[in-house]
Amino acid sequence: MRGNGMKNLNNTEGIDFVITWVDGSDPAWQQEKRKTLEACGLKSAADDRKERYRDWDNLQYWFRGVEQFAPWVRKVHFVTWGHLPEWLNTSAPKLNIVNHEDFIPEEFRPTFNSHTIEWNLHRIQGLSERFVYFNDDMFLLDKVNPRDFFQGEKPVDMLALQPDVANIDNAVMPYIYLNNAMVLAKYFKKYENVKKQPGAYFHIGYPPMYFFYNFMEMAFPRFTGFYTVHGASPLKKQTFETLWKLEPELLTKVCSHAFRHKEDISQYVLREYQKLKGDFVPRNIRKLCSYYDVSQNNEKLLRTITEHRNKMVCINDSNHEIDFEKAKKEINTALEQRLSQKSSYEK
């Protein structure tokens, strides 16, 4: 237990939100990105796709969702390269604007690698021990409460096994998923872990598909991979500190990559470490957050937003063949319908 601020672990005093954002249209940012590319050389191992940076112009809806559906949050840490939306009210009481230089060690800057940013979040000054990490494509659509993310000190999450797939259409991510599993396998043995906490693997509330996946995975004595639970990540600063102590050389190497690299490990290692350690409360996270890849036909996604079928939605931009402007207009119209009330985070 950590001092007086954590006396009542069911209260909301110690829970912050963290969101990372980049304005890919900023000329100064683009210039630094070009200079960094020239300095390190654009290699096939680096992930520099435009989908990593293009702006959907809907960040205001994230803030509206937070104010409307999570008024209990202690503080919102807005992590940015340095640029800010014109509409942002920088004087909002709960808002803490965090530039990369405020928390990322100088040796790792400049960076255009989300993994570098994420692996250093625990260094944000004033960040609470328990916090929820959002990407800017994850929106609150209905009321959430602290117990959706933490119960006492323990994060709420889902432990699901899934093999790493040899996806030749993506030159980076399959390697990262395997790298994640390789690191975790150093500290946990599969059968021992299942025996120690069977309820974490076979929680009665898990989706049938993943309950079945976990059952099938019992045929293999070693970890083959972990299902990536897309959505807001409930994390603890202590977990960051533990992983940095265990893997200082690896994490230094990862954070030295200015762009996503096939030798990286992602922040999902933190979530899986918490789960394998038994430091979590099992729950069907898919009931909390639905996940969609933006495509040519987004009817189901749009209905999820307007009818708020889940409390949260993750809108992933990973498809090269979409009509970006059309999809952007459709999605933002739906978000406006659900989140029309201006927040105190806006001027």
N, C-alpha and C positions, 0 to 999 in steps of 0.2 A: 504494500500500500504506500502511495506516494504523498505523504504530508496531508495538511488540512484540506487542500483542494480536492482530495479524492476520498473524503470521509464517507460520503454517501455515493456509492458507485452507481446507483440507479438514477442519479440526478443528471442534468444536462450541462452542468457547469464546465465539464472538461471536454466537450465534444466540439471540434472545429470542422469546417469544410475547407478543402483546398481544391482549387481549379486552375488548370494551366491553359494558356491561350496564346495564340500567335496570329498576328495580322500579316498574312502572306503577301499583301499588296503594298506594304510599307516600302518605299524606295530605299530607305536607309538599311532596313533589314535585308532587302534583296541584294544590296551592294556588299554587305558583310558576308552574306551567304556565298556570293560569287567569289569573293576574295578567299574565303575559307576553302571552297572547292578547289581553287587554283593552288592553294598552299599544300593541301593534302593529296590532290589528284583525285579525279572522279574514277573510282574503281567499281567493278561489277559487284563487289562485296558490300558496297554501301547502298542504302535505300534512300533515294532522293526523289521519290515520286511526288508529283504535284498534289496528290490527295493528302499528303502529310501536312500541307500548309494552306490550301485554299480556304477562303473564308466564306461561310454560309450566311453571314450577316444575321445571326439569330441569337447571339450571346445574351441579349437583353432578356430573352425568355428564360434563360437559365436563372438569372437573378430574380425574375418575377416568381418563378417556381419556388425558389428558396424562401423568399419572403412570405409567400402565400401559404406554402405547405410545410415549411420547416422553420417557423418563427423562433423555435427553441435553440437554434444553433448559436454557439457562443461567439464565434468570429469566422469571417470568410477571408481566406488568404488567396488573393488573386495574383497568380504567378505569370509574369509577362517578360518578354525580352527587353521591354522598355517602352513600347508603344501602348497607348490606351485608347479605347473607343471614345469617340467624341461625345457620346451621350452619357458617359459614366460620371456619376456623382462621386468624386474622390473624397468627399467629406462624409459619406455615409457612415453612421456610427460603428457598424460592425465590420467595415471593410478595411483590410490591410493589404496594400499594394506591395508586391514583392517582385523586385527585378532580379534577373539572374545573378547579377553581381552581388546581391545581398546575401546569397546563401550558397551558390555554387563556387567551390574553390577555384582560384584564378587559373590553376594548371589545367582545368577542364574547360575553360572558356576561350573563345566563343563556342557555343554548341548549338547544333540543330538536331540533336539526338534526344528524343523524348526519354530514353533510358537514362541518360546522364542527368536530366532534370529530375526524374522520378527517384533515382537512387540517392539523391541528396535532399529530398524534401524534409527530412528530419532536422536539417540544419536551419530551417526557417525560424527566426527569432520570435519567441512568444507563442509558438505552436503548441497546442495542447498534446498531452500524452496520447490520448485517443482522438483520432481524426478520420474523416471520410474523404477519400481522394476521388475527384471527378475529372474526367476529360470534358472538353467543351461540347461533346456530342451526346451528353447524358442529361436528360431533362426530367425534373419532377413534374408529374401530372396530377397528383392527388396528395392528400395529407400523409406524411410520414411521421413516425415518432422515433425517439432515440433507440428504442428496443428493436427497431428494424435493422439497426446497424451494430449496436452493442447491447449486451446484457451484462451489467456489471463491468468488469474489466475485459470481458471476452468479446471479440468480434463475432458477428453473426455471418455465417458463410456456408458453403456447400462443398464437400470433398467428393469429387468425381474423377474417376480415372478414364483416360481416353488415349489411345495410341497416337504417337506423333506420326503424321502422314507425309509421305514423300511427294509433296505438291510441287511439281516442276514449274507451275505457273507463277510461283513466288520464290524468288531467288534468295530470300533472307529469312522469312518467318519460320519455316520448318526447322531450320538450324537453331533458331532461338528457342523454340519449344523443346528441342532435344537437349540443348545446353542447359535449360532450366531443370529438366529431369535429371541430368547428369550431376548437377550440383546437389540437388536434394537427395539423390541416392547415396551421396557420400555420408550423410548424417542420419539416414533412416533406412531400415531394412523393411521391405514390403510386408512379409508375413508377420514379422514381429509387431509392426505397427497396427496391422489389422487385428491381431490378437489382443493388443493392448487397448484398442478403442474401436471395437466392432460397430458400435452405434454411430460412429463418425462416418463409416462407409455405408452402413445399411440403415440409415435413418428412415423411419416409416413414411415420412412426409416427402422424401425426395421424388423427383419425376420418375415414373416407371422406367423410362429409357435409361437414365443414368444409374438407377438402382440395378438394372439388368447389366449395364456396362461393368459396374463394380463387381458383380457376381461373376461375369465372364472373365474378368481380369485375374480372378483367383487361380486360373490355370497357368499363369505365368509368374515365376518366383521373383522376377525383378520388375521394377517400375518401367512401363512403356511410355508413359506420358500422363499429363493431367489435363482435364477439361478446363479450358479458359472461361471462367465465369465473367462474362462481359457485363459491366455495370459498375456502379460506384464501389470503391474498395475500402472496407473498414480496416484501418491499419493502426499500429502502435509504434511510437518512436523507439521503444525498446527493441522491437523486431529489427529495425534498421541497424541499430547499434550492434546487435548480436551478429547480423550478417556481415557487417563491415569488419568486425573482429575476426570472424571465421574465414572470410575471403577477401582480405585487403588487396592482394595482388590482382586477383581477377577483377574486382570492382574498380580498381584504379585503371586497369586496361580498358574495361568497358566504358568508363567515363571519359577516357581519352579519345574515344571515337567521336568525331564531330558530327557524324551522321550515323543513322542506324546501320549496324554491321552484323554480318552473319556469325560473328564470334561473341555477340552480346548475350547477356541474360537480362530478362525483363523484370519489372516490379512484381509480376505474378509469383516470382520465387518467394517474395515476402508473404503473400497470402497463403501459399501452399506450406511454407515453413510453419506459420501459425497453426494451420490445420493439422499437419503431421505431428506437431508438438502437443496437440490436444488443447491448444489455447484458442478455442472457438466454440460457438454454439451451432450445431447443425440445423439447417433450415433450407427449404426449397426456395432458393434465391430467384428462380425464374418466375415465381408468383409475384415477386417484388418488382422485377425489371424485365421487360421484354427487349429483345435485340433484333435489329433489322440491318441488313446491308441495303443501302440505297440502290434501286434498280430502275429499269424503265417503267415498271408498273409498281407503284407504291400504295395501292389502295388499302391493303391491310394495315400498313404503317399509319396511314392518314386516319383510318378509323380508330386505331389504338390511341392516337393523340386526341382526336375530337371527342371520343367516347370515354377517354381515360380508363381503358380496360386494365391497365396496370398502374401502379403508383409512379413508376419511372419507365423511361424508354431510352435505349441507346441507339442512335442513328449513325451507323458506321459508313464512312465514305471510302469505299475500297474498289469500286467498279470503274474501270477505264472507259466503258462504252456508254455511259449515261449521258442524257441531255442535261447538263449541269444546271443551266438557267431554268429549265422547266421544273426539274426536281426541286430546286431551291425555292421557287415560287410556290409550288404545291405544299411543301413541308412548312414553310414559314406562314402561309395562310392558315394552315391547320393549327400551328402553335399560337398564332394570334387569336384564333377562335377560342382556344382553351385558356390562354394567358394574356388577356387583353388589358388587364389592370396594371398600370404603370407602377413600378416599385420605387422605394426610396433610394435605390442604387442608381437611378436615372435622374438626370438634370430636369 
